[in-house]
């Protein structure tokens, strides 16, 4: 399910809630709580769909290196960590390409 489809589905659910609760006074707090619940449900559905999906080489690299980068740089934000891991990934790919060229 794409992000756009998820957003549409959430909006449709919100409209259903408002229609159901027409007789009651629907507060923003109530709507926000219902939206959070819907978001969790959609996340669970998405996880189920992706369970059997194979990880890419990059995904595996990130998983293997994230803890190491966190330990080495505890004050780094998540954005900075991902940027750093992306840089490491590019360096690794360049080394692999050079290796493959020298083998031929």
N, C-alpha and C positions, 0 to 999 in steps of 0.2 A: 504494500500500500504506500503510495507516494505521500509526501508531506502535504501536498495540496489536497489530495483526497481525504487525508486524516482531518485537515482543517475543516473541510466541507462537512464531513461526518460529524465533527464536534458541533459545528454551528447548527446542523439539523437537529441534533440531540438537544441543544439549548432551546431551540424553537419548540420542540416537543415538551420540554419541561415547562416552559412558559405557558403553553396551551393547557397542560395538565393542571397547572397551579393557578389558572386564571381566577378562580374564585377566591384564592388566598392572595395575600399581599406578598409578592415575590421581591425579596431584598437582594441587593448586590452580593451580600455575604453568602446568602443561600445559593445564588447562581455560581459564585466562585467555588464553593465547596463541591457542588455538583460537577462543575467543569474539571476540578482536580480528580474527582473520582473517575470521570469519563477518560481523562488523560491516562490514568493508571491502567484502566481497562484496555485502551487502545495500545498502550505500550506492551502489555502482556500479550495481546493478539499479535503484535509485530514480532515480539520475541519468539513466539511459537512458530511463526512463518519462517523465521530465519534460523531455526534450530539446526537443520540439516545442511545449511549453506556452508560451503568450504571457505576457509579464510584465504585471503590472497597472501602472497609472499611478503608484501608490505605490512599487512595486518599482523602477521606472525612476528616480523621484525619489531614492530612497535610493542607488542606484548612482551617480547623477550627483553627489550631494552628499557622499558618505562621505569621499572623499579630501580634499576641501576642509575638511571639519570636522576630520579627522585632523591636517592641517597647521596649522590655526588653534589646535587644542587638543591638542597631543601627549601631555599628561599625563592626558587623560580616559580612563576605562575604556570598554570596549565598551558596557556598559549605559548609561553617561552619554551616550555618542555617539548611541546609538539614541534615547534620550529626547530629546536635543537635536534630532535630525533629525525626530522625531515632532512636536515643537513647531513646527519650521520648516514641516512639511507642513500642520499645522492652520492656521498663519498664511497660507500660500499658498492653501489652500482657501477660507478666509474672504475673502481679497482677490478671488479668482475669483468667489465668490458675489456679492460687492458689485458687482463689475464687470458681471456678468450682469444684476443688478437694475437698474442705471443704464442699461443698453442698452435695456431694455424700455420 
